[in-house]
């Protein structure tokens, strides 16, 4: 144990012990006056039991021995085996004085002192069994020892106990707690509750001293306990003060009164410092939550017959206590889930060439004004195929949807309500309840969950959460005459594009606006359009783009004005507004008006800039047929001269125009060098009987239109004719299994349109393309619950 940790533990011992002894004395005096009760004796016993257990862990053998002797007597008193009398009360008060003396000496000198307390030990033993004193025997503690750091018998406690030297008559602890062996010796003699005569050559034993002479510990004087509700009330008041500060500062802008401006600036500084100070009182290290994980990991691993090593880093990472309370249960579930589903058993790991002992690591760190938590295991990874098959089996999506789904989308299926791949229900998994609740609880506090997995290597869960929910920095913007606040943690940069330049740099791809930012296409959304706000009356000399990030993806939000950044007090929305995904809360601005706080992720999903993975969240266990009335986004194009076809836009990875002179031959097939690999080109018209004989209107042009289809890292290009449009319509599909390359037909934009069987065409062209796409799962083990 390093010196700094040791000193911190001793300081905690001093604070807790002096507080406990204060309660101990008060209870004993009340009992002497006839006020008794089982709860009182339990509290008295716990105070001494805590001191005994903690001092033993820290190698403070003398304090432990004295406290242990008192604990034996108190155990009989609280159980009713003995009845207290005045002499017994006096002896117990002497016990308190003795412990105080040793604790004060420990604080001042780093040792327990040389005072001989053997007469006190004799007196305590004589109350139990009158006669010659015997060495105190270890009694079975009814309740676990602890002074805050050791609330239960966790692995951390066990580690400290094993590290501490044996507390016996020849050892004083960690070196600077040395005491003469004679100070541990118990003297014989004395009867009843009267103190025994002092042994020759020793200091007199401590006697009950007047309360005025009892000096409190400096450590206990430097710390106080405050009820959490008081901290919450104080935080709310500071929030209101911040609002008032913002209003006053805004009102003084433009005033020529120097004294008023100076006072407002001083108020601003004092409020900021007060806010920072109150925030620190609410900040707690995440280690307070992690302290429970060694025991949880041990119990779950033993129950499952697995060997697991837990590694934790970043225990000192601090965040608001309300955040800690919110993430406690989700983290516990993720840890249990990682052991249950992520890590293989010893035999399975040996067969995979891994050590029998699995590794579960927890890491926490600050980044970008947020707290990042990573839970990683070195298990078998998530079986994507099994996840897809289980989702199809439960009716959460169709087989065709599963085939087209990317690995990232498939991983996120585990967050759907009712989803579980467990073969049977156990006390750990299989009920389909858990991961959806984890994601929901994390998102409620403004956080996000990201899952990544590699087969045979392991799985990593990354959680990003705000430091606090009460007061956050935000960017204030205006759109349609209304003001909105954007949390600064989602803000990447601000871009101002002059009117003349905007006409050149803002492009439209099939009606969707994009901005070319440093060579990358940035999808755009107009805040006025998404929120259905009225058009502003001021002239727009430039376009203001707020570049945001949500779910790991960037997009631009076009607003009328960018005002300023300021700290805002977050007010939750009412229950009737909880369903609005574009807003996460509200705040009161400096002029007293309310501004809504934008939910960046919800806004991006509302604008269809980020696919909403959770759109399949329906009642679990219910088989669902693919609805013919669902609205779908389709890409419409021509094949040959007159054949009009469409495919779901979700199947399209990219649309490319490829110069014909770039086409090469490989193994008799047309290919093109594309993004570092060879892209095979499939002439769709050759696989559609109606279009096979038609003349391709684009055949004599210099470029060809290619729809890039990607599946599990492999891409292939579908060569089509003219691309017409992207539409969103409700389809009434007439199935037709007799036509090659066609799934059926539907009326789109008032015209009969064939729906391309893209997977069928690709299989006809390259039968090996889908070999790894969606085979039957061969691994019967569950993946996630």
N, C-alpha and C positions, 0 to 999 in steps of 0.2 A: 504494500500500500504506500503510495507516495505521500510526502509530508503535507502537501496542500490538502489532499483529500482527508488525511488523518486529522488535521487541525479543523477542517470543516465539520467532520463527524463529531469531534469533541465539542465544538461550539454548539452544535445542535443538541448534543447530550446535555450541556449546561443549561441551555434555554428551556428545554422540555422538562428537565429534572427539577429546576427551581419552581417552575409553574406547577408541576405535580405536587411538590412538597408544600406549596402554599395551600393547595386544595386539601392535602393530607392533614395539615395542622387544623384547618378550619373544621373539617369533618370530625376529627377527634375531639375537639373542644365542644362541638355540638352534641356528640355522643355522651360526653361527660355530663352534660346538662339534661340528659334524658331523651334526646332526639335520636332515634335509631331507625334502621331500615336496611334491608338487604342491598339495595342499590348503593347506599352510602358505603357499606363494607366492601362492595365490589370496586368502587372508585378508589377507596383507600388501598386495597390490595393491588389494583392496577398500577398505581403510582409507584409503589416499591418494586413490583414485578418488572415494570418497564426499566427502571434504573438498574436492576440486577441483570436483566437480559442484555441491555445495550452495553453496560460496562464490561460484561463478559466477552461480548463480541470484539470490544476494543482492547482487551487484555488488561483491564483495570481490576486486577484480582482482589485487592483489598476492599474496594467499594462493592464489588460483587459479593464477597463473603459476608460483609455486614448486612447488605440488603437481603441476601439469601436467608440469613438467620431471622430477620424480621418477617420475611415472606412466609416462612413456615408457621409462625404464630398467627399471622393474619389469615392464612388459609383456613385454620381451625376456627377462628372467630367468625369469618364470613359464612362458613358452613353450619355454624351453630353448635359445633362440638365443644366450644368453650364460651363462657359468658364473661364479658369484660368487667373489671372493677377499677377503682381509682388508681391502684398501684400499677395495673397493667397499662392504663392510659398513660401514666407518667413514663413508664419504660418505653412505650411507643413514641412518645414525644422526644425522649432522649435519642431514639433511633433517628428521628428527623434531624436533630441537632448534629449528630455524628456525620450523617450523610452531607449536610450542608457544609460542615467544616472541611471534609475531604474534597468536596466539589470546589469550594473557594480556593483551597490550596492548589488543586489541579489547574484552575484557571490562572492563578497568579504565578505559580512556580513550575508547572508542568509535571508535578508529582502528586501522589495522593497524601503525602504527609507521613510523619512518624508517630503520631499519637496512637497509644495502645488502647484499643476498644474491646479488649477481651472481657472486662467486667460487664460491658453491655451485652456481649454475646452470651455470657453466663446468665445474666438476668433474663434475656429473651428465652433461653432454653429452659430455665427453671419455671417459667410460666407454662411451658408445655409439659415437661416431666421434671418435677422438683427433684433435686439431687445433683450429683456430680455431672458436669457438663460433658456432653459428647460432641464429637466433630459433626457439624451439620451434614445431613445426608441430602442428596439431590432429590427434590420432590418433583412430581410430575406437574408442570405448569398447566393451569386450566386454560389460560388465554395466551396468545403469542405476545412476545415482547416487542416493543417498538417505541420509537420516539419520533414517528413521522416518516423516517426513511425506511423503517422496517415494519411495515404494517402487517405483513404476513411472512410466512416462512418461504420466501422466494429463493431462487438460486443465488441471488446476490448476497442474501443473508447467510446462506450456507457457506458461500465462498469466504466471507469475512470471518465466520467462526473457525473454519479450517485454517485460515491464515493467522489467526490470533494465537500467541503462545499459550500453553496450558496454564491456567490460573491456579497456581498452587503456592505452597508456603515458601518456595524458593525463587519465584519469578514475579516481577512486578509489571510486566507487560512489554512495551515496545522500546525499552531502553531508557527513555527519559522519564518513565514512570516507576523507576526503581525505588524500593523501600526495604528496610532491614527485615530479615527473616523473622526477627522477634515480634515485629508488628503484626504478623499473621497468626501468632500463637495464641490459642485460647486458654485463659487461666481458669482454674477450677475454684470452687468456693462460692458462697453466697446462697441465700435461700429466698424464696418468695419473690416479691417485687422490689425488695430493697437492693440498692446498689452494693456490690461487693467492695471490700477494702482495697486501695490502690496497691499494685504490685511494686516491690522495692525497685528503685532505679528506673522507673518509667514515669512518663507524664501522667497527670491525673486525667481520668476519662472525662469526656465532655458531659456536662450536666445541663439540665433544662435552663435556658437563659431567658431573661425577660425579652419580650418581643421587640422592645426598642433597641436591643443590642444586636439583633439579627440583621446582618448586612446582606443586601440582595446582591446577586451576581451582576457584574458589569455587562456580561453577555446577555443576560435576561433583560437588563434595563435597556439594551440597545435594540430590542426587537419586541414587537407586540403582535397579538393576533387580532385580526379584524374580520368580522363576518363578511362573507362574500356578497350578501345582499347590500351591505353598506358600500362596498366597492362599486357595485352595479349602479346604485343610486348616485354615487359621486361621479361616475362616468357619464350618466345621463345629464347631470347638472353641468359638467364641463362641456358636453355637447351643446346644450342650450347657450352656454357662455360663448362658444365658438360662433354660433349663429348670430348672437348679439354683436360680437366683435366684427363679424363680416358686414353687418348692417351699418355699424358706426364708421368703419373704415371707408365703406363705399360712400356714405353721406358726406364725409369730409373731403372727398376728392373735389378739387376745384375751389375750395374755400381759401380765402386769404388770411384767415385768422391763424396766426402762427402758433399761439398757445393751444388752440383746439387741435390743430394738426399734430402738434407734439404729444399731446395727451392721447390722441388716437393711436399714434405710433407706439407709445409706451404700453397702452392697453394691448396692442397687437403682440408685442414682445412677451409681456407677462402671460397672456392667454396661451401663447404657443409653448412657453416653458411649463406652465401648469398642465397643459394637455399632455406634454411629453412625460412629465412626472407621474401623472395619473395612469397613463398608458403602461408605464413601467411596473406599477403596482399590480397590474392585471396580467403581466407577461410571466409565463412559466416555461421551464425547459420541457421539451418533448420527452425527456427522460422520465418524467413523472408517469407517462403512459407506458413507456417501454420497460419500466421496471417490472411490470407484470408478465412480460413476454417470455422470459426464461422458464417460468413455471408452466405457462400455457404450452410452450413448445415441448417441454419434457413430457407433460401429461398426454398430449395428443400423439406424440411420437411413440410413447410406450403403448398406448391403446392400439395403434396401428401396426406395431411391430417394426418400426422404422428407426434408423439411426440418423439424428439430425444435429448439426452444429449450427448454433446461432451466432451471427456476428452483427454488432450494432455500432454505427458511427454517427456522430453528430448529436449525441444525447443532449448537449448544451444548447441546441437550437431553440430559441424562444419564440413563442407565439401567444396570442391572447387566450385566456383561460376558456372563453366561450368557444373558441375554435377547437381547443383541446377536448372539451366535452363532446363536441360534435363529431370528432374523428375517432374517438376512442373505440366505439363499437365497430365501425367499418374496418379499422386497422386490425382488430382482433379477428374479425371474420376473414379478412384477406390472409392473415398469418395461418389460421387454421386450414383455410382452403389450400394454401400453398403446400402444406405438409400432406394433406389428404390426397390432393389430386396432382400437385406439381411434382413432388419428389417420389421416385420409385422406391420399392423395398430393397433391402440389402442385396438379395439375390439378383434382382433385375438390374441393379446398378453394376454388379460384377459382370454380368453378361454383356452389358453395354460398354465395358472397359472403364468404368468409373470406380472411385473408392466406395466402399459400402456405406460410408457416412455421407449423407447429403448436406448441402450447404444452403442455409437460408440467411440472407443478409438484409439488414435494414439500414437505410442511410437517409439522413435529413440534412438539408442545407438551405441557406438563403440565396435567392437569385431573382433579380428583377423585381424587387419589392414583394416577393412571394416566398412561401416556404415550399420547398420541393421535398417530397418523400418518395423513396424508391424501395420497393419490396421485391427482391429478386431471389430466384432459386435456380439451382443447376440440375433441374430434373429433365424429364423427357420432352418438355414442351407441349404445346397444345396441338392436338390432332385436328387440323382444319377439316379434313374429310369427315371425321366423326361428328364434329360440331354441325356441319351442314346437313348431314344425314339425319341427325337428331332433330334439327329445326324443321326439316321436311316432315319427319315422322309425327311431330307434334302439331303440324299444321300452321306453323308460324310463317312459312313461306313455301312457294311452289318449287318443284324440282328444277324448273327452268330458271327461276330466280336464283336458286342456289348455284347453278352452273355458271351464271354470269357474274356472281358476286366475287369481289376481290377478297384477298386474304384479310385485309384490314377490316372490311365490312363483316367478314365471317367471324373474326375475333370478337367484334362488338356484339355478336348475337348472344354471348353469355350474359349480357346485361339485360336481356329481355325478361319480363316477369314470367315465371313458370318454367324457365329453361333450366334443364339439368341433364347431364349425360350419365349420371350415376345409374348403375344397373339395378340397385335396390336401395330402399330408404333405410338409412342408419341414423344414429344419434348425431352424426357429423354432416351428412349430406343426403341428397336425393329428393328433397321436398320441393325443389325449384324456388326456394325463397332465400335470398341472400345477396347475390351480386347486383340485382336490380336495386335493392335497398341501399347497398353500398354506393352505387353511382348517384342515386337520388339524394342521399344525405350529403354527399360531397358537393354536389351541384347546388344544394340549398344554401350553402355558405359561400357561394361564388367560386367554388373550386372546379377542377376538371380531372378526369381520370383517363389515362392513356395506357393501353395494353399492347405489349409486343412479345412475340414468342418465336423461338427457333427450334425446330424439331431436333431432339437429341442434345440440345444445348441448355435450354431452360426458358423461363418466363419472367418477365419484368413488368411490374405494375408501377406506373409513375403517377403520382398525385400532386397537383399544384393547388395550393390553398392560400388565401390572403392572410396577412399577419393579424389583421383585426377586422371586425365588421362594423365598428362604431363610427370611426372617422377615417376617411380615405382621401387621398389626392385625386382630383378629377379634372378633366378638360371640359369647359363649358362651351357649348356651341349653340348656334341658332339656326332654325329651319322653319320656314312658313310662319315667322313671327313668334315662334315658341322656343324656349330655351331647354336644352337637355344637357345632362352630365354624363360623361363617358369615363369610367374608371381608368386611371392612368396605367394600370398593370396591363391593359389590353392595347395600349397605344404604342405604335412603332415609330411613326414619323408624320409630319405634316407637309403637304405638297400644295403649292399655289401655282395654278396654270393660268396665264393671261389669256384673254378672250381669243386673240388671234392664234395663239399657240394651241389652245384647246381644240380648235377646229381641225388641227392636223394630228395631234397626239392622242385624242380620245377617239377610238374606233368602235365600230359596231360589227360584231360577228353574229349573223343571223338574229339581229335585233337586240343582242345583249351588249351593253357598253363595257369596254375594257380600256385600260390605260397602259401604255408601254413604259414601264418604270425600270430604267437601267437594263433594258433588253428583255425584261420579263413582262408577260401580260398579266396585269392586275385586274381581276374582275371588280366591277363597280356597282354600287347601289345608291339610289337617290333617297335620302332620308325623307324628304317631303312625299315622295311617291309611296314609299313603304308604309308610312304612317298616315297617308291620305290627308295631308295638310294642304291648306290653301296656298296658292302661289304668292310669293312675297312681292311687294311693290317696288322695292329698291332695285336700281339697275345693277346687273351683275357684270362688273368689269373683269372678273376673274372667277375661276372655278377653284373652290377649296376642297381638297381631298384629304380626309383623315385616314391614314393607313393603319388598319387594325389587324389583330391576329386572334383567331378563334379556332379551337380544336387543331392547333398546329398549322393552320392555313391562313394566308393573308388575303385581305380584300380592302377595297377603298370605299369609304362612305363620303358621298358628296353632300356638303352642307352649305347654307347661305353665308354664315359668318363663323369665324373662330374667335371666341371672346378672350378667355384667359384660363389659367389653371389656378385652382384654389382647393383648400381642404373643405370637404363637405361632410355633414352629419347625415348618416344613412338612416332613413325612416322606412320601416317595412310597409309594403302595400297592404291594403285591407283584403279580407278573405275573398270578396267579390271580384277583386282584380288579380288574384293569384294566377288565373289561367292565361293571362296575357303574356306571351313569351318574349315580347320585345322589351319589357321593362323588368328591372330587378328591385326597384325601390324608388323612393322619392327623397328630396331634400328641400330645405327652405333657403332661398338665396338671400343675399345681402339686402335687397329691397323688400323682403318679406314675402315675395311670390314663390310659389312651389315650382320646382323643376323636377322632371322625371329622370331617373337614372336608367340609361340604356343597358340592356342585357346583350352584350356583344354577340355571344354565341346564338342566342335566340333570334336576334335581328338578322344574322347571317343566314340562318336556316329559313327564316320567314321570306328572305329575298332569294331563296334557292341558290345561294352562293356556296353553301356547304350542305351536302346531302344529310338529311336527318336520319341517323341510324335507327333511332327509336320509333320510326313511323310504323313498325310492325307491332307496337305495344297494344295488343288486344288481350282479351281474357284467355288465360292459358288453359291448355288441355282441350280446347274446343277445335275440332277440325274445321278448317275454313277452305272453301272452294274459291278459286280465282274469280273475282267478280267481273262480270262483263261490262258493268257500268262504271268501273274505276277510270278516272281520268289518267291518261298516260301522255308523256312527252315523247313525240316520235320524230325521227328524221325521215323526210320524204325525198325521194330521188327517182331518177329514171334509169331503166336498164334497157339497152337497145334503143329503138326509136319511139315506141308507144307504150311500153310496159312500165306502169307506174307502181312503185313499191315503197315500203316503209319498214323501219326497224325501230325498236325502242332506243331512245337516246342513251339510256343507261348502258347499252352494249357498245357504245362508241367511245373509244379511248381518245382518238384525235381524228380530225379531218385534214387531209393533206392534198396539196397539188404538186405532183411530181413530174418533172420534165422527162419526156420520153427518151431523150438522149442519155439519161442517167440509168436507164434500165439495162441490166446485164443478164446473162444466162448462167445457171448453175444446175447441174444434173437435169438438164432439159426443161427447167422451170425459169420463169422470169423473176428476177430478184432485183432489189435496189439496196444500196448501202444506206442504212437508216439508224441514226442514234447509236453508232458503234456496233451494229449487228446487221446481218443480212435479213431483209424483210421480203418474204415470199409474196408475190402478187397473184391474187385469184381473180381471173376474169369472170365475174358473176354471170354475165350473159350466157356463157357456155353451159351453165348448169341450170338454166331456166328454159324449158322447151319452147315456150311461146316467144322468147326473145332470142333464141339461138340463131334463127334465120334472119333476124332484123339487122339492118345496117346501123352500126354505132355512129351516132351523129358526131361524137367526139373523136372518132378514130383518126381523123386527119389533122387534129389539132396538136400543138406542141406539148401540151400538158394533159395529164390524166387525173381524174378525181379518185382519191383513195380513202376508204373508210378503214382506219386502223382498229383492229380488234385485238384486245390483250387478255390473256388468261394465264394466271399464275406465272408471270414473268415472261411468257412467250407471246410474241406479236405476229400478226399476219395481216396483209392488206387486201381489202375487198375493192376491186376496180369496178366502178359504176359509171353511169353516164352523168348527166347534169344533176347536181344537188339542188333541190327546189326550195325546201323550207323546213323549219322546225316548228311543229304545232303541238298543242296540248288539247286532246279531245277525249270524250267518253266513247269507248268503242263497243259496238255490238258485232263481235267477230263470228263469221261463219266458217267453221272448221272445214278443212279439205285435206284429207290425208292421201289423196290419190295423185296430187300434183307434186312433181319433184321440185325441191327447193322452195316450196311455198307452204306456210303453216295454215293459211286461210286468207280471207279477204274481209274488208270492212270499208265503210263509207267515211272518207277523210276529206274534209273541206268540200263536201258535196260531190265527191268523185269516188268511184269504186277503186280501191287500192289494194294490191296484194301485199301480204305481210311476209317478208323474207325469212326463210328458215336458215339463218346464218350458220348455226352449228352444223346443219345437214350439208350445206354447201361446202363448209370447211372440211368436214369428214370425207366428202367425196373427193376433194382435192388432195388432202393429206390425212389419211386415216390415223396417223400416229400423233396428231396434234393434241388430242384430248386424252391421251393415254394416262396422264397424271392428274386429270382435272377432277373427276368425281367417281373413283372406283369404290367398291364396297369396302367399308372399314374392316381392317384385319385385326386391329388392336381392341380387345374387348374391355380394356380397363377404362373406367370413367375418367373424364378430363376435368370438368369443372361443374360445380353445382351453383 
